[in-house]
Structure formats: C-alpha cells, structure tokens
Amino acid sequence: FVHPEDVAQYRHVLSDLVEGRIEGAITTQRYRRQDGSWVWIEACLKVTRLPGSSEPIGYVSSLRDVTDRKAAETALRSSEERLAFALDSGSDGLWDWDLPTGKVWLSDRWQSMLGYDPGEIEGHIKACEQLTHPVDVATVRRLLLDHIGGRTPIFECELRMRKKDGGHTWILSRGKVVTRDATGRPLRMVGTHIDIAERKHAEHQLEHLATHD
C-alpha cells in the first residue's frame, strides 16, 4: 500500500526496529486508498518480541491521517519559496510551474504587466507560450531545456510577450527548478518576470544613434 517513492525510507525504519537499533519510530508516508488515490499517514510503530527473547514477532502501530497537515505544509513551503525567490531577485511578477501537469500559478503583478486583470490569463504553460512572440518561442524553449536538463544553474531569457491591447513588451524571465523526484525528473519550477521595456527602448535608441548621422 505504500507509495513507491516512500518504500525505501519505510523499509529502513522497519529494519532499524527489527534489528533493535531503535525501540520505536514515528514515520510518515503515502498509502494507496481503495479508489487509487493517495493519503498521507503518520504511523507510530513499535516491535513486539517473544518474552525473555530479542526475537521480533510483530509490530504494534497506530495510524493517523495527516493529509490536511501535509497539504498545509506544502502550501506554506511554496509561499516561502516564492517569497524567497522574489526577494532574492528583486522581481516584479512571480510564476510557479507544476511541470508534470503544465499548470502555472501567476501572480497578479505578472498579469497586470501585460494589461490583464488578475485571473484573466489561464494558469497553464500553453497560455504563457501563446503570449510569447513567435520569434522568441524557440529561444525560450532551448533555454528552458538547458536548465531543466541540468546544463545551466538557472533559466534566464529576454523575450517579448503580447499584451492585452495586442502590442508586445519586453520581459526578463528568470526561474529555477526547486523540486525533483527520486530519479531527478523535474517536478516544480518557480521564477519571476521583470518588465525591461524601458531598458530595451533605450538600447534601441543608442543603437540607432550609433549607426545613423
């Protein structure tokens, strides 16, 4: 019943109990429900032994459903990671991408930079890609794959994104994979969007002045 990703840790605890390295343990892992979904269970375990012998004959355990607590801990950790990333990068807009599902959380500021109201942009990576200028899509994908594949320490890309009024604005997108599974597969990536339209405009003006009389 134990989730495949939690089996190794669970077996380690049981081995410590049987071998007498510990007298009792409190461990948390996911268990499969009858409907196929997963529930977080906190188990308090103790080994029973033959009277006058060290030979183990069974376990005594109590189980407690801690799914709600784990969900609250995950939500808190996500908020703390978003805040830490924002403070570290001096960012404007924040995004949080669940890679397996494609779902993306977008902060209100992220959407307002493009002229949208909060919640107006669909929270999915496909919606973000559709807002990206067609000329920049290939570059964004390449840099994302470089980071997700572990070839770069951080994702960083300057790109144009379509605003609600139909025009495009320059954005600096930065992000980092913060969660991977036991095999190294990326699960979650958080990042920022910074409006660099004024900087790009100034750069174009300087380029024009340098090449025109």
C-alpha positions as CSV (number, residue, x, y, z in Angstrom):
1,F,0.0,0.0,0.0
2,V,3.0,2.3,0.5
3,H,3.8,4.8,-2.3
4,P,6.8,3.6,-4.4
5,E,8.8,6.8,-3.6
6,D,8.3,6.2,0.1
7,V,9.1,2.4,0.3
8,A,12.9,2.7,0.7
9,Q,12.6,5.1,3.7
10,Y,9.8,2.9,5.2
11,R,11.9,-0.3,4.9
12,H,14.8,1.5,6.5
13,V,12.7,2.3,9.6
14,L,11.3,-1.2,9.9
15,S,14.8,-2.6,9.6
16,D,16.1,-0.4,12.4
17,L,13.2,-1.6,14.6
18,V,13.7,-5.3,13.9
19,E,17.5,-5.1,14.4
20,G,17.0,-3.3,17.7
21,R,18.7,-0.1,16.7
22,I,15.6,1.9,17.8
23,E,12.8,1.0,20.2
24,G,10.1,2.9,18.4
25,A,9.5,5.2,15.5
26,I,7.1,7.8,14.1
27,T,7.2,7.8,10.3
28,T,5.1,9.5,7.6
29,Q,4.4,8.1,4.1
30,R,1.7,7.9,1.5
31,Y,-0.7,4.9,1.4
32,R,-2.8,3.9,-1.6
33,R,-6.6,4.1,-0.9
34,Q,-9.1,1.7,-2.4
35,D,-10.1,4.2,-5.1
36,G,-6.4,4.5,-6.2
37,S,-5.8,8.0,-4.6
38,W,-3.0,8.6,-2.0
39,V,-3.4,9.6,1.6
40,W,-0.6,10.8,3.9
41,I,-0.4,8.6,7.1
42,E,1.6,9.1,10.2
43,A,2.5,5.8,11.7
44,C,3.7,5.2,15.3
45,L,5.5,1.8,15.3
46,K,6.8,-0.5,18.0
47,V,8.2,-4.1,17.7
48,T,6.8,-6.9,19.8
49,R,9.2,-9.7,20.9
50,L,8.9,-13.1,22.5
51,P,9.0,-12.9,26.3
52,G,12.6,-13.1,27.5
53,S,13.9,-13.0,23.9
54,S,15.1,-10.4,21.5
55,E,13.3,-12.2,18.6
56,P,10.8,-9.9,16.9
57,I,7.4,-11.4,16.3
58,G,5.3,-8.5,15.1
59,Y,4.5,-4.8,15.1
60,V,2.1,-2.7,17.1
61,S,1.2,0.5,15.3
62,S,-1.3,3.3,15.3
63,L,-2.1,5.2,12.1
64,R,-3.3,8.8,11.8
65,D,-4.4,10.6,8.6
66,V,-2.3,13.7,8.2
67,T,-3.2,14.6,4.6
68,D,-4.6,18.0,5.5
69,R,-1.5,18.9,7.6
70,K,0.9,17.8,4.7
71,A,-1.1,20.0,2.3
72,A,-0.8,23.0,4.6
73,E,2.9,22.4,5.0
74,T,3.3,22.2,1.2
75,A,1.3,25.4,0.7
76,L,3.4,27.2,3.3
77,R,6.6,25.9,1.8
78,S,5.5,27.0,-1.7
79,S,4.7,30.5,-0.4
80,E,8.0,30.8,1.4
81,E,9.9,29.7,-1.8
82,R,8.1,32.2,-3.9
83,L,8.8,35.0,-1.4
84,A,12.5,34.0,-1.1
85,F,12.9,33.9,-4.9
86,A,11.2,37.3,-5.2
87,L,13.3,38.9,-2.5
88,D,16.5,37.4,-4.0
89,S,15.9,38.6,-7.5
90,G,14.1,41.9,-6.8
91,S,11.4,40.7,-9.1
92,D,8.0,42.1,-10.2
93,G,5.8,39.2,-11.4
94,L,6.0,35.7,-10.0
95,W,5.2,32.3,-11.6
96,D,5.1,28.8,-10.2
97,W,5.1,25.9,-12.7
98,D,4.0,22.3,-12.0
99,L,5.9,20.6,-14.8
100,P,4.1,17.2,-14.9
101,T,0.6,18.9,-15.2
102,G,1.6,22.1,-17.0
103,K,-0.4,24.2,-14.5
104,V,1.1,27.6,-13.7
105,W,0.4,29.9,-10.8
106,L,0.7,33.5,-12.0
107,S,0.9,36.4,-9.5
108,D,-1.4,39.4,-10.0
109,R,1.6,41.6,-10.9
110,W,2.7,39.1,-13.6
111,Q,-0.7,39.5,-15.3
112,S,-1.0,43.3,-14.9
113,M,2.3,43.8,-16.6
114,L,0.6,42.6,-19.8
115,G,-2.5,44.6,-19.1
116,Y,-4.7,41.8,-17.8
117,D,-6.8,41.6,-14.7
118,P,-5.9,39.0,-12.0
119,G,-7.1,35.6,-13.0
120,E,-7.8,36.6,-16.6
121,I,-4.9,34.6,-18.0
122,E,-5.4,30.8,-17.9
123,G,-3.0,29.2,-15.4
124,H,-1.3,26.8,-17.9
125,I,2.1,26.8,-19.6
126,K,0.3,26.7,-23.0
127,A,-1.3,30.0,-22.3
128,C,2.1,31.5,-21.4
129,E,3.6,30.2,-24.7
130,Q,0.7,31.6,-26.7
131,L,1.5,35.0,-25.3
132,T,5.2,34.7,-26.3
133,H,6.3,36.4,-29.5
134,P,6.6,33.7,-32.2
135,V,10.2,34.8,-33.0
136,D,11.2,34.2,-29.4
137,V,9.5,30.8,-28.8
138,A,12.4,28.7,-30.0
139,T,14.9,30.5,-27.8
140,V,12.7,30.3,-24.7
141,R,12.3,26.5,-25.2
142,R,16.0,26.0,-25.8
143,L,17.0,27.9,-22.6
144,L,14.3,26.1,-20.6
145,L,15.5,22.7,-21.7
146,D,19.1,23.6,-20.9
147,H,18.1,24.4,-17.3
148,I,15.7,21.6,-16.8
149,G,18.3,19.2,-18.2
150,G,20.8,20.5,-15.6
151,R,23.1,22.2,-18.1
152,T,22.6,25.7,-16.6
153,P,22.2,26.7,-12.9
154,I,19.3,29.0,-13.7
155,F,16.9,29.8,-16.5
156,E,17.2,33.4,-17.8
157,C,15.7,34.8,-21.0
158,E,14.7,38.1,-22.5
159,L,11.6,37.8,-24.6
160,R,8.6,39.7,-26.0
161,M,5.1,38.9,-24.7
162,R,1.8,40.0,-26.2
163,K,-0.2,42.5,-24.1
164,K,-4.0,42.6,-23.9
165,D,-4.1,45.5,-26.3
166,G,-2.2,43.5,-28.9
167,G,1.2,45.1,-28.6
168,H,4.3,43.4,-27.3
169,T,6.5,44.3,-24.3
170,W,10.0,43.1,-23.3
171,I,10.2,40.8,-20.3
172,L,13.2,39.3,-18.5
173,S,12.1,35.8,-17.3
174,R,14.2,34.1,-14.7
175,G,13.5,30.7,-13.0
176,K,14.8,27.7,-11.3
177,V,13.8,24.1,-10.7
178,V,13.1,23.7,-7.0
179,T,11.7,20.2,-6.8
180,R,12.8,16.9,-8.5
181,D,11.7,13.3,-7.8
182,A,13.9,10.4,-6.8
183,T,15.1,9.9,-10.4
184,G,16.0,13.5,-10.9
185,R,12.9,14.3,-13.0
186,P,11.9,18.0,-12.5
187,L,8.6,18.5,-10.9
188,R,8.3,22.2,-10.0
189,M,9.9,25.4,-11.2
190,V,9.5,28.9,-9.8
191,G,10.5,32.2,-11.3
192,T,10.0,35.9,-11.9
193,H,9.1,38.3,-14.7
194,I,10.6,41.7,-14.8
195,D,9.5,44.5,-17.2
196,I,12.5,45.6,-19.2
197,A,10.6,47.5,-21.9
198,E,12.2,50.9,-21.0
199,R,15.7,49.4,-20.9
200,K,15.2,47.8,-24.3
201,H,13.9,51.0,-25.8
202,A,16.9,52.9,-24.5
203,E,19.2,50.2,-26.0
204,H,17.5,50.5,-29.4
205,Q,17.8,54.3,-29.3
206,L,21.6,54.1,-28.6
207,E,22.0,51.5,-31.4
208,H,20.1,53.9,-33.8
209,L,22.3,56.8,-32.8
210,A,25.5,54.8,-33.3
211,T,24.5,53.8,-36.8
212,H,22.9,57.0,-38.1
213,D,24.1,60.5,-38.8
